[in-house]
Amino acid sequence: MNVVGTAAATCASPARGVSIQRESPVASIYEVDPLRDARWEALVNSHPQASVFHCTRWLNALKAAYGYDPIVITSCSQEEALTNGLVFCRIESWLTGRRFVSLPFSDDCEPLVSGSAQLDDLLLYIRAQVEHGRWKYAEIRPAVCQPGSQTGFGPSMAYRSHRLDLSASVQELLQNSHRSCIQRKIRRAEREKLQYEEGTSEALLRKFYELLIVTRRRQFLPPQPLSWFRALAAAFDGSLKIRVASKDDLPVASILTITHRQSMIYKYGCSDARFHNLGGMAWLFWRTIQEAKQCGLEVLEMGRTDISNLGLIAFKEHWGATGTDLNYWTYPNRSGTTEGSWERRVLRKTIPLIPDLALKAMGNFLYRHVG
């Protein structure tokens, strides 16, 4: 564990495992290595706001695939049980800048704190690190809490987050879904006799990834590295499933889910647009919901959606899922930034023209810098 310093002081990163202490004007703040300090997983297992993105399995996957080293900042000393913490990864990129992110590639990551004052103390320390450590910015992704104005953090990117309450019966869940957009598609998939596979085999991973390439190209984006999905599968073992729907042995839709506590988390989905009329994606979600009910799970977490993606928002709400606003916060405040617009224009022009091999190479290169 590292004990960290004044919100106004510049400090070099100490060797991992070494404890140092400097005084903070608001509180003594400490750094903890969540992959080595068992207190972090104990806090995650006991805290009601902890999610799959806090757990060490997610952090291990980030480290394995992208080389990110996670840190937790806390007001708890080495001699105390860990009762609060804010987990970050330091992203060191010559392409996109050096920054703190809580957490890379997570939909959200709630600070595990007992109140707004405690959160603000931790954020003031991170603010000082940005100001005096040549970091470009810091970003947090809380689902519920908000930073105080004195921290300087402001809202940046906005999303909608959806979750489906599974307390109703299976029959009620189906009846509550949209008759045309969901129920009819499920019946169509059943009439088409789509084949269903699930697991984490290399063959299933390949089917999922080929559909992901097709989907990301349709979205004018490169696919995430295959190594990322291998790292997730290794980290989560039996808690992760790849689900594939096929027509006459041709994959048409696939989703990746993770089970955590009493939740089923939908994290990635992909499909071949030529076969959307077969209802493969709705059918996969319906099979996932049925399995979650059989396992006694309470919630299907349907993840974040960009607020401009009205079609995906509608799809999730057609299941009866509840949507809430999700805001990311940054210091310095980046709410008015247009950074990235020219990159998006370039991607829209180049991605339709390049072959799959080059598209995968682009993803392998870029995502390490994106975070």
Beta strands, then each sheet from edge to edge (+ up, - down):
strand 1: 2-4
strand 2: 29-32
strand 3: 69-74
strand 4: 86-91
strand 5: 99-102
strand 6: 137-140
strand 7: 154-165
strand 8: 195-199
strand 9: 240-247
strand 10: 250-260
strand 11: 263-271
strand 12: 299-306
strand 13: 322-331
sheet 1: 1+ 2- 3+ 4- 5+ 6+ 13- 7+ 12- 11- 10+ 9- 8+
end
